[in-house]
């Protein structure tokens, strides 16, 4: 476990030396498909982004977890890969840093939810803010605590 500050420092260093592909799934996609399938979609998009970044196809893809998205490249899943592979650990640091930065930027548009601190996770502070301010278009409707506000 890294602190947010340590993760941000490492993310910057990783970006200086590594080619990066970022992939996102929308709230709508998460709600429509489920979190796992949306994650697979985001991984596919990250690989596509990386291919465009390096103007070539990756030779081999390492994936954290036990399920791989459909890819046109050789790949291997590694359960707890961020503990076993420096490449996966680096990708995990960048992914979390990018998501945290996105949530912090949303906190400016939606003050009161504490997204700059809870980053959208289901903390008590966040749940209390939902009680006070309601849900936004950035809340997943498929997330159980949100469904009671629909």
Residue, then its C-alpha position, 0 to 999 in steps of 0.5 A: x500500500x502506497x500513500x497518495x503522495x508516494x503514488x503520485x511521485x512514482x506515477x510521474x517517474x513511471x511516465x518518464x520512462x514507460x510507454x503508457x496506455x490509459x483506458x476508461x469505462x464510463x459509468x453507463x458502461x459499468x451500469x449496463x455491463x457490470x464492473x468486471x465487463x467494464x473493466x475488461x473493456x477499459x483494459x482493451x482500450x488501454x491496450x489500444x491506447x498503448x498501441x497508438x502511443x508506441x505506433x506498434x503492437x505490444x509483444x505480450x500483455x501481463x494482466x493483473x487478476x484471473x480474467x483477461x479481456x479479448x485481445x489480439x496479442x499474447x497475454x497472461x493473467x497473474x493473480x495478485x500481479x501487482x505483488x509479483x510483476x514490476x510491470x503490473x505494479x507500475x501499471x497499477x500505480x499509474x491507473x490509480x493515480x489517473x483515477x484519483x486525479x480524475x475524481x479530484x477534478x470532479x470534486x471541483x465541479x461537485x463540491x460537498x462529496x469529498x471526492x478529492x479525499x474519498x475518490x468516490x469510494x463508498x466511505x461513510x463521508x461519501x455516503x453521508x454526502x449522498x444523503x445530503x446532496x443526492x446522486x450525480x451523473x457520476x454515481x453508478x446506479x448499479x452500486x447498491x447504496x445508490x439504488x435506493x435514491x432512484 
